[in-house]
Structures are given as C-alpha cells and as structure tokens.
Amino acid sequence: MIYEILMYQLYENQGSDFHEIMISESLPLHKQWNIDVVYAANSLADSDNYILVRRFADSFAYKQVLSDFYDSAAWRSEVRNKIVSRIKLSTTVVLDETDFLKQMCG
C-alpha cells in the first residue's frame, strides 16, 4: 500500500470553510474515483492547517488514479478552485507501507 499525506497551510481563517468544502464536495468526488481517503481534518494545533491522507494499492495506482482524478471535468470545473484558492502552502509525503513498517519494526 502507498500512503500519500498532504499537509496544507491555509490562508488565515480559511480552516472551517476548507473543511466544509472537503466534506461536502471533494471527498464525495474522491469516492466517485474510488480514492481511499483515510483521514481528512483540520490540525488540532491550528485550524488553518489541514491534513489529508489517501491510500492506494500500489505506486502505479497512485500515479494513474490521481492523474485521472485531477484531469476530470468535475475536479477542474467544480471543486479545484474552491480548494486551491484557500491553500497558502502544500507539502506532500508519499510512503510505502511495507518500507515504513520495516523501519518502524526493525
């Protein structure tokens, strides 16, 4: 399994609106594309920071599914601008579950 961890620093006072858009529009779209969202929430430390964790079967699925998702008309015309316009800074971390567990468990 491949895990993608997206960490967003949002513009000031955007956390609540961002989460509402994620829950009502982005996550249903993820579901339509069979993207497994493991976690989506504002940070407990600062509501203008947001974490999105997605899981994929393998690296091929990770690349292909996201490419198709971000190229879709629904993302581009309906959701993209609402999401992207609220993000000040984005950081992405991608982990292979097997490699991660090997390192954690020795």
Secondary structure, DSSP 8 states (H G I E B T S, - for coil): -EEEEEEEEE-TT-HHHHHHHIIIIIHHHHHHTT-EEEEEEE-SS-TTEEEEEEEESSHHHHHHHHHHHHHSHHIIIIIHHHHHTTEEEEEEEEEEHHHHHHHHH-
